[in-house]
Amino acid sequence: MKNFIWTTDIHLDRLDENDRKEFTEWLREQSADAVVISGDIGEGDCVTSYLRGLHDSVGKPIYFVLGNHDFYQRTFTEVRASIRELINECKNLQWLSESGVIQLSETCAMIGHECWGDGRNGDYENASSLLMDFRLIKDYAGLSKEERLSLLNSIGDKAAACIKKNLVEAFNSYTHVYLITHVPPFREACLDRSLRICDDKKLPFYTCKAVGDILLEIMNNHPTHKLTVLSGHTHEGCDVRILDNLRVVVKDAGYGSWYDPSIIKVEDNH
């Protein structure tokens, strides 16, 4: 693979039919080898139909993770089951959270996971309980604040364990890995509209400390390897060097219009 299109937080449910058609046509017309989407494709009741539409129209392999919006109106279990059913039917769709290591070149690979705001960065105790996720994802219904935090911690820990397994495996064969996540792993890559790091009341839901800690551990243990994280969620673009060999890029996005995707050139040192 020479290059791929990267886009995120496309919120196709917030676009009108003409904008969705324009976006799909743009993807189809590009000469890139694949499309990568880092979450928030639609909502729980429509994400599979939008993914199927992209699969049928774009004519390229599509690699994706889900975002928090993609679970709205349903449970985690329901959405994951519908996604598994979909990818069994659509050969050009790859759900990175369950795809393992994807070879991009002789020296470069891709892995991915939704990641999740795990409640550990910032000030969860004084953060708002009115987060849309808590209202619209059914798993949170009826939970106390402490129970919600426990669930957030658990989801973050599972994400970290999955990413650790795949990243270590990838580094056995490749020197550069792209990690696709929806939620940024580090507070330094979580910016608000003033392009400052989000305040402590947002950070619990906008970053995943469990994943960030694992990435720091692995990259410090692999100084000759390189990791590039491509994330969304915040809608505010940034490019942050966490370590010499660990870079996090967040792409800007919005509601009601689609932002130009990026073309990522795959490195190959051979």
N, C-alpha and C positions, 0 to 999 in steps of 0.2 A: 504494500500500500504506500503510495507516494504522498497522499494528503487526505484530509477529511474536513468536512464542514462541521463546525461546532456551533450549536445554538442552545439556548436555555430559556426557561420560564416563558414559553411561547403562548401559554394560556389561550389555546385555540377556541375555547368556549367563550372568550371575551372578544373574539374577532367576528366581523360579519362575513357573509359568504364570499364576497368579492376579495376581502383581505386574505382569507384562508386560501382561496384559489391562487392569488398572486404569490403568496408565500410558497405554496407547493410547486408552482411553476418555476420560481426562482431556484428552489432546491434541485429540481429536475434538470434545469439548464446548465448547472455548474459542472465543470469537468472533474471535480473531486471524486475520489473512489468510494466514499461512504459518508453517512450523516451520523453525528453523535449529538444526542439530546440529554442535557443534564437536569431533567425533571420539570415538573409543573407543565404538563402537556395539556391537561384539561381538569376534570374532576372525576370522582369515582364512578359516576354513572355514565360517563362519556369517554373516558381515557382510552378504552379499548377500541371504540369506533374511530377515534381520531388516529390512533396508531395504525389501525387496519387501512384507513384511507391513505395515510402517508405511504404505507407499504405498497399499496396497489398503484399509487400514482407516481412516486418519486423514481423508481427504477434503480435504486442503489441499496446496498445493505444499510440498515439503520440500527445503531447501537444506542441503548438508552438506559437511564435509571429513572425512577419515579421521584416526584416531589411531594411535599405535604398536601398540596391542592389535589393531587391525583387520588387521594384517599377520602376526600370530602364526600359526605352523604352515605358512606359505607364503612365497613370495618376493614382492618388490615387484612384479615384472613380472606374476606370476600374479594378484595381487589387483587391480592396476590394470586388467588385461584383463577380469576378471570384472565390475568396476564399470562399465566402458565398455559391456559387453554389456547389463548391467542397465538403465542409463539410456536405452539405445536402445529398450528395451521398455516403460519406465515413464515416461509423459509428465510426471508431477508430481514426478519426482526430478531435482535439479540438483546435479551434483558441482562445487562451486565452484572447485576447482583447475583445471578445464578449461572453465569457463563464461564466463570473461571478466568484464565489468562488467555487473551486474544493476541496472537502475533500480528504485528504491524510491519516489521522488517526483520532483517537478520539480527539487529541489535536492540530493537524497540518493541514494546508490547503495551497493551492496554488492559486495565482492570476497572471495575466500578462498583459502587454501592450507593444507595440513597443517602447514607449517613443520616443524622437526625440531630436536631437541637436537643442535647441530652441534659440540660438543666444545670450543668456544673460550672460553666463560666458565668460571671456576673453575679447578680443578687436575686436568686430565685425566690427567696422568702418574701421580698417586697415587690416582686414583679406582678403584673396584672394577671388575674385569673380569667380575663375576658378574651384571651387569645382565640382567634377564629378556629384554630385546630381543635381546641377543647369543646367548641360548640358544634363543629361540623363533622368530626371524625367520631364514629359511634363508640369506639373503644373507650373514649374518655367520659362518656355519659355517666353521671352519678358518682364519679370519683372525687374524693377529697383532694385538697392541694397536695398533701403528703403522698397519696396514692398516685396522683399524676406524676409527681417527681420520680417515684419508684419506677413507673412505666417508662418515663423518658430515659432514666439511667439504664434500664434494661435494654431498651432499643439501641442506645448508643454503644453499650458494651457488646451487643451482638454484631453491630456494624464493625466495630474495632476488631473483633475476633475474625470476622470474614476477610476484612481488608488485610490484616496481618498475614493470614494463611496465604492469600493470593499474591501479596507483594513479595513475601519471602520466596515463594515458588517462582515468581517471575524473575527475581534477581539471580536465580540459579542459571538462567539461560540468556538474560537480556541485561544490558547496561543502563537503559533508559526506559522508564515506565510512565505512562500517562494514567493517572487515577481520576476517574470521572465520579464526582459526587454532586448531590444537590446542595447540601448544607456545607459551608466552608468549615474546615477543621480547626481554624485558628482565629482568635479575636482580631489579629492584625489584618485579616482579610475580610472583616465584617464591617463595612462602612455604612454610614447613614447618608442622607441627602446633602449634608454639608461636607461629605467626604472625610469625616472624622470617624474613629472607631465608635461603634454603637454604644449607647450607655448601658449601664449595668442591669437595667430592667428589660432590655431587649436581648442581651447576649445569651441568657439561658436558652433561648429558642432559636437563635441565629447561628450558633456554633456548636460543634461537637468536640468537647474536650477529650473524650475517650479515644476518638480517632486521632486527634492531634498528638496526644501523648504517645500513641503507638508509632505514628509516623516519625516523630523525633527520635524515638528509640531505634527504629530500624535504619533511618538514614545516618544516624551517628555511627552505627555499626557497619555501614556500607559506604564509606567515604568516597570510593571510586565510582559509585553508581549515582544515577540522577533520577529524581522524581518530579514530575510536573502535574500538579493538581488543577483540574478544570472544574469550577463550581458555579452555582447560581444562587438562587434563593433571596439574596439581599436586594437585587435589582440595581446595585451600584457597582460599576466596574472598578477593578483594581488589579495590580500586578505586584505581588509581594515576595521578596526573597526571605524565607524563614531561616534557611541555612544555605551554605554555599551550594549544596546539591539538592535543595528542596525549595521549589517555587510554587506559589499558589496564584492562579489567575481566576478572577471572578468577572463574569461578563455582565454588562448592563442589560436591562430589560425593562418592560413596562406592561401595563394593561391597556388593551384596546387598540394596540398597533404592534406590528412585529419589527424588531430591530435587526439590522443587517447581521447575519451570522458571520463567524470568523472562519477563515481557511487556515487550518493547522498543517504545516509541512512536517511530515514524519522524518525524523533524523535516521540516517543509516550510515554508520561509520565504516562500513565495509566498502 
